[in-house]
Amino acid sequence: MERRTLIAAFFGLMAALSLWLVISLQSPFAVGGFGIVLPRDGTTVVKDADIASYNSTSHELILTSDSAERIRGVKAYLEGPFTIFVGGEEVLSGIFVPPITSRSYPSSQVVITYPTFDSNYRVMRIQMGYPWDDPVSPDPRDDPRITQYFGATDRLVH
């Protein structure tokens, strides 16, 4: 009887660990939502709940006050590659650039300079190139999945 109890406990523990592993390895955007993720370590910088609105003309994400304060409290610039996900799909990849840098980026490179030059931590502007926003044609920021998502969630501004 003792052996059966041990075997049952072992299999119960294995089932619980397997379930935990499956849940923890799933992308937070597998079902839906919007997010900006750092591919180097999988950190989610901006999640769906952090966004108050999206302006499809200026390509600006307006963050909630709480999320802006959270990001500002990190006391470090966002730097390096990012990936934008919508509904579990990779939609756009680019690079975070500190607001003051001597390096320039070509107009074919998707760039987010954060915070903006006026130190507005609520605005995350997606631009093409740096320091000037010089869009290419077709503009990858015009991906319809982004505007459709924010339109469906009543957070789209034109």
KEPA-849612 format. One line per field, with one value per residue (C-alpha): z, y, x; residue number from 1; residue in three letters. Coordinates in steps of 0.5 Angstrom, whole numbers, always signed. Layout:
<rs>
z <- (Z/...) $
y <- (Y/...) $
x <- (X/...) $
num <- (NUM/...) $
residuo <- (ALA/...) $
</rs>
This chain:
<rs>
z <- (+0/+2/-5/-9/-5/-7/-14/-14/-11/-16/-22/-19/-18/-25/-28/-24/-26/-33/-33/-30/-35/-41/-38/-36/-43/-47/-50/-46/-53/-55/-54/-56/-54/-56/-53/-54/-52/-52/-55/-52/-45/-47/-42/-44/-44/-46/-45/-47/-41/-41/-47/-47/-54/-61/-66/-73/-76/-72/-70/-62/-57/-51/-45/-38/-33/-28/-34/-36/-28/-28/-34/-32/-25/-28/-29/-35/-42/-46/-51/-56/-61/-59/-63/-63/-62/-64/-62/-62/-68/-69/-73/-73/-70/-69/-64/-58/-58/-53/-54/-54/-58/-64/-68/-74/-77/-84/-86/-87/-79/-75/-68/-62/-58/-51/-48/-53/-53/-49/-43/-44/-41/-44/-51/-55/-62/-67/-73/-79/-78/-73/-72/-77/-79/-86/-88/-93/-98/-96/-89/-84/-79/-83/-82/-81/-75/-71/-73/-73/-66/-63/-67/-64/-57/-58/-57/-64/-66/-73) $
y <- (+0/+5/+4/+5/+12/+14/+12/+16/+22/+21/+21/+27/+31/+30/+32/+38/+40/+39/+43/+49/+48/+48/+55/+58/+57/+60/+67/+72/+74/+67/+68/+75/+82/+87/+87/+89/+84/+84/+78/+78/+75/+75/+81/+84/+92/+94/+90/+91/+94/+99/+102/+108/+109/+108/+114/+111/+117/+119/+112/+114/+109/+113/+109/+110/+114/+108/+104/+111/+111/+104/+104/+111/+108/+103/+109/+106/+107/+102/+100/+94/+90/+89/+85/+88/+82/+83/+77/+72/+74/+78/+84/+89/+88/+94/+97/+102/+108/+112/+119/+122/+118/+120/+114/+114/+109/+108/+110/+102/+101/+101/+105/+107/+113/+113/+117/+122/+128/+133/+127/+125/+118/+117/+117/+111/+114/+108/+112/+110/+111/+116/+122/+123/+120/+118/+113/+108/+105/+101/+103/+97/+101/+101/+93/+93/+88/+94/+99/+93/+91/+98/+99/+93/+95/+102/+105/+107/+115/+118) $
x <- (+0/+6/+9/+2/+2/+9/+8/+1/+4/+10/+5/+1/+7/+10/+3/+3/+10/+8/+2/+6/+11/+6/+3/+9/+12/+6/+7/+3/+0/-2/-9/-9/-7/-2/+5/+13/+18/+25/+27/+34/+31/+23/+22/+15/+16/+9/+3/-4/-6/-1/-4/-9/-9/-6/-5/-5/-3/+3/+4/+4/+3/+0/+1/-3/+0/+1/+5/+9/+11/+13/+18/+20/+22/+27/+32/+35/+34/+30/+36/+36/+32/+24/+19/+11/+6/-1/-6/+0/+3/+10/+8/+14/+21/+26/+30/+30/+34/+36/+33/+40/+45/+50/+49/+44/+39/+37/+29/+29/+30/+24/+26/+22/+26/+24/+23/+21/+26/+21/+21/+14/+14/+7/+9/+12/+13/+15/+18/+22/+30/+33/+34/+29/+22/+23/+18/+19/+14/+11/+11/+11/+8/+2/+0/-7/-7/-5/-10/-15/-13/-14/-20/-23/-21/-24/-17/-15/-14/-13) $
num <- (1/2/3/4/5/6/7/8/9/10/11/12/13/14/15/16/17/18/19/20/21/22/23/24/25/26/27/28/29/30/31/32/33/34/35/36/37/38/39/40/41/42/43/44/45/46/47/48/49/50/51/52/53/54/55/56/57/58/59/60/61/62/63/64/65/66/67/68/69/70/71/72/73/74/75/76/77/78/79/80/81/82/83/84/85/86/87/88/89/90/91/92/93/94/95/96/97/98/99/100/101/102/103/104/105/106/107/108/109/110/111/112/113/114/115/116/117/118/119/120/121/122/123/124/125/126/127/128/129/130/131/132/133/134/135/136/137/138/139/140/141/142/143/144/145/146/147/148/149/150/151/152/153/154/155/156/157/158) $
residuo <- (MET/GLU/ARG/ARG/THR/LEU/ILE/ALA/ALA/PHE/PHE/GLY/LEU/MET/ALA/ALA/LEU/SER/LEU/TRP/LEU/VAL/ILE/SER/LEU/GLN/SER/PRO/PHE/ALA/VAL/GLY/GLY/PHE/GLY/ILE/VAL/LEU/PRO/ARG/ASP/GLY/THR/THR/VAL/VAL/LYS/ASP/ALA/ASP/ILE/ALA/SER/TYR/ASN/SER/THR/SER/HIS/GLU/LEU/ILE/LEU/THR/SER/ASP/SER/ALA/GLU/ARG/ILE/ARG/GLY/VAL/LYS/ALA/TYR/LEU/GLU/GLY/PRO/PHE/THR/ILE/PHE/VAL/GLY/GLY/GLU/GLU/VAL/LEU/SER/GLY/ILE/PHE/VAL/PRO/PRO/ILE/THR/SER/ARG/SER/TYR/PRO/SER/SER/GLN/VAL/VAL/ILE/THR/TYR/PRO/THR/PHE/ASP/SER/ASN/TYR/ARG/VAL/MET/ARG/ILE/GLN/MET/GLY/TYR/PRO/TRP/ASP/ASP/PRO/VAL/SER/PRO/ASP/PRO/ARG/ASP/ASP/PRO/ARG/ILE/THR/GLN/TYR/PHE/GLY/ALA/THR/ASP/ARG/LEU/VAL/HIS) $
</rs>
